[in-house]
């Protein structure tokens, strides 16, 4: 496997009212493709949104399901491009790696702005990328961690309980199907029912934003990731 640039997740939009948080939760690749217990809550422009209860938690999980008119390498490259995350992630102010665990795993710090008088939120999370060559898929997984190298701040530290992006190559590599899941707790004084209410927009807005980003002429495929996919037989 070639070294792959740091991976990145998408933020949770609090609709310009409450808070924006970063996306992610740790799911198995099997569960990322399952619809068990998911309830449809919205559909726009071919993007279907779902939610489900999580046992033992007042915070709902959310899922988006839709296609992106771009090759899988390009979509994955957008997700792992830390520096350009603010172009499509709402309220993202700062994002940088904390430490690298391996070529495909690392810990990241993200800082999100929020409307006054709410305190800003930040997140420290582990990220991991997996290639599934037999099914022509890429899975990105994320979850919050406590890391001694993470910066100390006065912000409210949210919890990215679990998140994943499953990408499937379609139509001979010309399009990508995405299933994006998230369960995240903004922490602080925000009640769970309000967090759930405003997070309903995350599935549609996330995939819609990725579609727009993929259309930009200056968004290119990560060379190391593309070579890893070629080596793994994604383009055979």
C-alpha positions in Angstrom: 0.0 0.0 0.0 1.3 3.4 -0.9 1.3 6.2 1.7 -2.0 8.0 1.5 -2.5 11.6 2.6 -4.3 12.3 5.9 -8.0 11.5 5.9 -10.7 13.8 6.7 -14.3 13.8 7.7 -17.1 16.2 7.1 -18.7 18.6 9.6 -22.0 18.4 11.2 -24.0 21.5 10.2 -26.1 23.0 13.0 -28.0 25.0 10.4 -26.3 28.3 11.2 -28.3 28.3 14.5 -26.5 26.1 16.9 -23.3 24.5 16.1 -21.3 22.8 13.4 -19.4 19.7 14.4 -17.3 17.2 12.5 -18.5 14.0 11.1 -17.7 10.5 12.0 -18.3 7.1 13.8 -16.8 3.7 13.9 -18.9 1.2 11.9 -18.0 -2.1 10.3 -18.0 -2.3 6.5 -21.0 -4.6 6.7 -23.1 -2.2 8.7 -22.2 0.7 6.4 -24.2 -1.1 3.7 -27.1 -2.2 5.8 -30.4 -0.5 6.1 -31.4 -2.3 9.3 -33.5 -0.1 11.6 -33.0 3.0 9.5 -36.0 5.2 9.0 -36.3 7.4 5.9 -36.6 11.1 6.9 -36.0 13.0 3.7 -35.1 12.8 0.0 -33.7 15.6 -2.2 -32.0 15.5 -5.6 -31.5 11.7 -5.5 -30.0 11.8 -1.9 -32.0 9.8 0.6 -31.6 10.6 4.3 -32.2 8.2 7.2 -32.1 8.3 11.0 -32.2 5.6 13.7 -32.2 5.2 17.4 -29.0 4.0 19.0 -29.4 1.8 22.1 -28.2 3.6 25.3 -27.9 7.0 23.6 -30.3 10.0 23.3 -28.3 11.1 20.2 -29.7 9.7 16.9 -27.5 8.3 14.1 -28.0 9.8 10.6 -27.3 8.4 7.2 -27.1 9.8 3.7 -27.3 7.7 0.5 -26.6 9.1 -2.9 -24.5 9.1 -6.1 -21.7 11.6 -7.0 -20.7 12.2 -10.7 -17.0 11.7 -10.1 -14.6 8.7 -9.9 -14.1 7.0 -6.6 -10.5 8.3 -6.3 -11.6 11.9 -6.7 -14.4 11.6 -4.1 -12.0 9.9 -1.6 -9.4 12.5 -2.4 -11.8 15.3 -1.3 -12.5 13.5 2.0 -8.8 13.2 2.8 -7.8 16.7 1.8 -7.4 18.5 5.1 -6.3 21.8 3.7 -9.3 22.2 1.4 -11.9 21.0 3.9 -13.1 24.6 4.7 -14.2 25.0 1.1 -17.1 22.6 1.6 -17.3 22.0 5.4 -19.6 24.5 7.1 -17.9 26.5 9.8 -14.6 24.7 9.8 -11.9 27.1 11.0 -8.9 24.9 11.6 -8.0 21.3 10.8 -4.6 19.6 11.2 -3.1 16.1 11.9 -2.2 15.4 15.6 -0.1 12.4 14.8 0.2 9.6 12.3 -0.4 6.0 13.4 0.3 4.3 10.0 0.0 5.0 6.3 -3.8 4.8 6.5 -4.5 5.8 10.2 -4.0 9.0 12.1 -5.4 11.3 14.7 -6.8 14.7 13.7 -7.9 17.9 15.4 -10.7 20.1 14.0 -12.0 23.4 15.2 -15.5 24.7 14.2 -16.9 28.2 14.7 -20.4 28.7 16.1 -22.7 31.7 16.2 -22.4 34.0 19.2 -23.0 33.4 22.1 -22.3 29.7 21.7 -18.8 28.5 22.5 -16.8 27.1 19.6 -16.6 23.3 19.3 -13.5 21.2 18.6 -13.0 17.5 18.0 -10.1 15.1 18.3 -10.7 11.9 16.3 -9.0 8.9 14.9 -9.4 8.2 11.2 -8.7 5.0 9.2 -9.0 4.2 5.5 -9.7 0.7 4.1 -9.7 -0.6 0.5 -12.1 -3.4 -0.4 -10.8 -4.3 -3.9 -13.2 -7.2 -4.5 -16.2 -4.9 -4.3 -14.4 -1.8 -5.7 -15.1 0.1 -2.4 -13.3 2.4 -0.1 -14.3 2.8 3.6 -13.4 5.8 5.8 -14.0 5.4 9.5 -13.8 7.9 12.3 -14.3 8.2 16.1 -13.3 10.5 18.9 -10.3 9.7 20.9 -8.4 11.2 23.9 -4.9 11.9 22.7 -2.1 13.4 24.8 -0.7 15.3 21.7 -4.0 17.0 21.0 -4.0 20.8 21.6 -5.6 22.1 24.8 -8.3 24.7 24.1 -11.0 26.6 25.8 -13.6 25.4 23.4 -16.3 22.8 24.1 -14.9 19.4 23.0 -17.6 17.5 21.1 -17.7 13.7 20.7 -17.7 12.1 17.3 -19.3 8.9 18.6 -19.0 7.0 15.3 -19.0 7.8 11.6 -18.1 6.2 8.2 -18.1 6.9 4.5 -18.5 3.9 2.2 -17.7 4.7 -1.4 -18.5 2.2 -4.2 -17.2 2.7 -7.7 -19.9 2.7 -10.4 -20.2 2.7 -14.2 -16.6 1.6 -15.0 -15.2 4.1 -12.5 -17.0 7.2 -13.8 -19.4 7.6 -10.8 -19.4 6.9 -7.1 -22.1 5.7 -4.8 -21.8 7.1 -1.2 -23.3 5.9 2.1 -22.4 8.3 4.8 -23.2 7.7 8.5 -22.7 9.8 11.6 -23.6 9.9 15.3 -22.1 12.9 17.1 -22.7 14.7 20.4 -21.9 18.5 20.4 -21.7 18.4 24.2 -22.2 21.5 26.3 -25.7 22.8 27.2 -27.4 21.7 23.9 -30.1 19.2 24.7 -30.1 15.9 22.7 -33.5 16.6 21.1 -32.3 19.9 19.7 -29.0 18.3 18.5 -31.1 15.6 16.8 -33.5 18.2 15.2 -30.8 20.3 13.6 -28.6 17.3 12.5 -31.4 16.0 10.3 -30.0 18.2 7.5 -26.6 16.6 7.6 -27.1 13.6 5.2 -28.4 15.7 2.3 -26.1 18.7 2.9 -23.0 16.6 3.2 -23.5 14.7 -0.1 -24.7 17.8 -1.9 -21.6 19.7 -0.8 -19.4 16.9 -2.0 -21.1 16.9 -5.4 -20.3 20.6 -5.7 -16.7 20.2 -4.6 -16.2 17.3 -7.1 -17.2 19.6 -10.0 -14.4 22.1 -9.3 -11.7 22.0 -12.0 -8.9 22.4 -9.5 -10.0 19.5 -7.4 -7.8 16.6 -8.5 -7.2 13.0 -7.5 -4.6 12.3 -4.7 -1.8 10.7 -6.6 -0.8 8.3 -3.9 -4.4 7.2 -3.3 -5.0 6.8 -7.1 -1.8 4.6 -7.4 -3.0 2.5 -4.4 -6.3 1.9 -6.2 -4.5 1.0 -9.4 -2.3 -1.4 -7.6 -5.3 -3.0 -5.9 -7.1 -3.6 -9.2 -9.8 -1.0 -9.0 -9.4 -0.1 -12.6 -9.2 -3.5 -14.2 
